[in-house]
């Protein structure tokens, strides 16, 4: 069992380099780059950074500019996703923050928030089987394609993968480019591509990222997203103008994109696990934090602002995933700032072992791993998850049908 030193707090004057050094020393062996290669991504972690991003959120023009790739200054993406991912800005809070936006932009942005919620409903319903959940095989590969799935001689692929590796974040448009190029054009296994993207994304979520890949390869809609030169010239024409393959573009035309035969998957109807609607139990000594619940508004944290908390870096899981150090720097920044507000233990090991014998308060979480571990550690106090739309029995066969069944305002 391993108790780690508290990560440095940027709020107390530590630098990003201090946090990088902490991650390198205590977690570097678990990262993709190794201890000497750890660095930060394009977003700073922590509640203060999340609050600043939410205060600055302005989705005016979002419907028109959300898919812009270049120039960067004209991108309309909100850049809230890393803070949403770790519970620093819960979906209901972000939903409320755009209430006064222009109608069309508000509706489009809230639809994107609902997509995130739908991904959580699906993940809660089918768990890790969501890699098989939607019932068609990926498209057959283009028989003319023999290059790597993301060939670096293509300016679009070089630019987008460079941004993924350097920043740990991409606009939704280029996420679809990478997914379609990998699985639809090159015919590589979409699960391996999703793993590769997930490892680098600061907002990496098995719920949302995996669902996005499935949508791109057509497993939900029955129609694959066909990446071609047309999208690049529309969204980032600078890339085509400077590409060495400008006159011999391998994606000049649409890919064939013929879907394979239907396959069975887990049931997508029936009750969706949602957790308690109100607090169950009480009197716990310590708050168990997970990567889904690191914000000060987390229900278990907010229930007692002085109660100590514990976070465990899941060593076996991190060793298996080999995430980029960027992700762990973001988490360490968040934990360091939280430790300046209340007593916080940061540990490394097998989560259930590190928490054994404790009286724990926790927020119920729509993640299979949380439910599995909670059966072992048995929290004595469980708080409701802050759903944007509390799950019921709506069908999860498609986002559009689920969205219609909700009858929520935009």
ChimeraX attribute file (.defattr): number of C-alpha atoms within 10 A of each C-alpha:
attribute: neighborCount
match mode: 1-to-1
recipient: residues
	/A:1	11
	/A:2	12
	/A:3	12
	/A:4	15
	/A:5	11
	/A:6	18
	/A:7	28
	/A:8	25
	/A:9	22
	/A:10	20
	/A:11	16
	/A:12	10
	/A:13	9
	/A:14	14
	/A:15	14
	/A:16	19
	/A:17	13
	/A:18	16
	/A:19	24
	/A:20	26
	/A:21	20
	/A:22	21
	/A:23	26
	/A:24	23
	/A:25	13
	/A:26	14
	/A:27	22
	/A:28	21
	/A:29	18
	/A:30	23
	/A:31	25
	/A:32	19
	/A:33	17
	/A:34	15
	/A:35	20
	/A:36	13
	/A:37	14
	/A:38	25
	/A:39	22
	/A:40	23
	/A:41	24
	/A:42	14
	/A:43	20
	/A:44	20
	/A:45	28
	/A:46	26
	/A:47	23
	/A:48	17
	/A:49	17
	/A:50	23
	/A:51	14
	/A:52	10
	/A:53	16
	/A:54	20
	/A:55	11
	/A:56	11
	/A:57	15
	/A:58	18
	/A:59	22
	/A:60	18
	/A:61	16
	/A:62	22
	/A:63	18
	/A:64	13
	/A:65	16
	/A:66	20
	/A:67	19
	/A:68	21
	/A:69	23
	/A:70	15
	/A:71	11
	/A:72	9
	/A:73	8
	/A:74	12
	/A:75	19
	/A:76	20
	/A:77	21
	/A:78	16
	/A:79	17
	/A:80	17
	/A:81	20
	/A:82	23
	/A:83	27
	/A:84	21
	/A:85	21
	/A:86	24
	/A:87	22
	/A:88	29
	/A:89	26
	/A:90	21
	/A:91	23
	/A:92	13
	/A:93	15
	/A:94	19
	/A:95	18
	/A:96	10
	/A:97	17
	/A:98	20
	/A:99	13
	/A:100	11
	/A:101	16
	/A:102	15
	/A:103	14
	/A:104	16
	/A:105	21
	/A:106	23
	/A:107	18
	/A:108	17
	/A:109	24
	/A:110	20
	/A:111	16
	/A:112	12
	/A:113	19
	/A:114	21
	/A:115	19
	/A:116	23
	/A:117	20
	/A:118	24
	/A:119	23
	/A:120	24
	/A:121	26
	/A:122	28
	/A:123	25
	/A:124	22
	/A:125	26
	/A:126	20
	/A:127	19
	/A:128	15
	/A:129	13
	/A:130	21
	/A:131	19
	/A:132	17
	/A:133	25
	/A:134	26
	/A:135	19
	/A:136	22
	/A:137	19
	/A:138	26
	/A:139	26
	/A:140	18
	/A:141	20
	/A:142	16
	/A:143	11
	/A:144	10
	/A:145	14
	/A:146	11
	/A:147	10
	/A:148	11
	/A:149	21
	/A:150	19
	/A:151	14
	/A:152	15
	/A:153	11
	/A:154	19
	/A:155	20
	/A:156	25
	/A:157	19
	/A:158	16
	/A:159	13
	/A:160	21
	/A:161	22
	/A:162	13
	/A:163	17
	/A:164	23
	/A:165	17
	/A:166	16
	/A:167	17
	/A:168	26
	/A:169	24
	/A:170	21
	/A:171	18
	/A:172	14
	/A:173	16
	/A:174	25
	/A:175	20
	/A:176	20
	/A:177	22
	/A:178	23
	/A:179	28
	/A:180	30
	/A:181	27
	/A:182	24
	/A:183	28
	/A:184	31
	/A:185	29
	/A:186	22
	/A:187	21
	/A:188	20
	/A:189	13
	/A:190	21
	/A:191	16
	/A:192	12
	/A:193	20
	/A:194	23
	/A:195	16
	/A:196	14
	/A:197	24
	/A:198	21
	/A:199	23
	/A:200	25
	/A:201	23
	/A:202	31
	/A:203	23
	/A:204	23
	/A:205	19
	/A:206	20
	/A:207	23
	/A:208	20
	/A:209	20
	/A:210	23
	/A:211	25
	/A:212	21
	/A:213	24
	/A:214	28
	/A:215	22
	/A:216	28
	/A:217	31
	/A:218	26
	/A:219	25
	/A:220	20
	/A:221	18
	/A:222	20
	/A:223	17
	/A:224	23
	/A:225	22
	/A:226	22
	/A:227	25
	/A:228	19
	/A:229	17
	/A:230	15
	/A:231	14
	/A:232	20
	/A:233	14
	/A:234	13
	/A:235	18
	/A:236	18
	/A:237	17
	/A:238	15
	/A:239	19
	/A:240	19
	/A:241	13
	/A:242	12
	/A:243	16
	/A:244	13
	/A:245	14
	/A:246	15
	/A:247	10
	/A:248	9
	/A:249	14
	/A:250	15
	/A:251	17
	/A:252	13
	/A:253	12
	/A:254	13
	/A:255	24
	/A:256	15
	/A:257	23
	/A:258	18
	/A:259	19
	/A:260	14
	/A:261	10
	/A:262	13
	/A:263	12
	/A:264	11
	/A:265	15
	/A:266	14
	/A:267	13
	/A:268	19
	/A:269	15
	/A:270	12
	/A:271	12
	/A:272	22
	/A:273	18
	/A:274	19
	/A:275	20
	/A:276	13
	/A:277	12
	/A:278	10
	/A:279	18
	/A:280	14
	/A:281	12
	/A:282	14
	/A:283	10
	/A:284	17
	/A:285	15
	/A:286	25
	/A:287	26
	/A:288	24
	/A:289	23
	/A:290	18
	/A:291	14
	/A:292	21
	/A:293	26
	/A:294	24
	/A:295	25
	/A:296	17
	/A:297	17
	/A:298	22
	/A:299	20
	/A:300	28
	/A:301	25
	/A:302	13
	/A:303	14
	/A:304	11
	/A:305	11
	/A:306	12
	/A:307	17
	/A:308	17
	/A:309	22
	/A:310	19
	/A:311	20
	/A:312	23
	/A:313	21
	/A:314	16
	/A:315	16
	/A:316	13
	/A:317	14
	/A:318	18
	/A:319	14
	/A:320	10
	/A:321	16
	/A:322	17
	/A:323	24
	/A:324	27
	/A:325	30
	/A:326	30
	/A:327	24
	/A:328	27
	/A:329	29
	/A:330	26
	/A:331	22
	/A:332	23
	/A:333	29
	/A:334	26
	/A:335	26
	/A:336	23
	/A:337	21
	/A:338	22
	/A:339	20
	/A:340	16
	/A:341	12
	/A:342	14
	/A:343	14
	/A:344	22
	/A:345	19
	/A:346	20
	/A:347	21
	/A:348	18
	/A:349	18
	/A:350	17
	/A:351	22
	/A:352	17
	/A:353	13
	/A:354	20
	/A:355	23
	/A:356	12
	/A:357	10
	/A:358	16
	/A:359	18
	/A:360	25
	/A:361	28
	/A:362	28
	/A:363	26
	/A:364	24
	/A:365	24
	/A:366	23
	/A:367	18
	/A:368	15
	/A:369	11
	/A:370	16
	/A:371	15
	/A:372	11
	/A:373	16
	/A:374	18
	/A:375	10
	/A:376	13
	/A:377	18
	/A:378	19
	/A:379	24
	/A:380	16
	/A:381	21
	/A:382	25
	/A:383	23
	/A:384	19
	/A:385	23
	/A:386	20
	/A:387	17
	/A:388	17
	/A:389	14
	/A:390	15
	/A:391	20
	/A:392	14
	/A:393	13
	/A:394	18
	/A:395	18
	/A:396	23
	/A:397	17
	/A:398	16
	/A:399	18
	/A:400	12
	/A:401	12
	/A:402	18
	/A:403	17
	/A:404	10
	/A:405	12
	/A:406	13
	/A:407	8
	/A:408	9
	/A:409	7
	/A:410	15
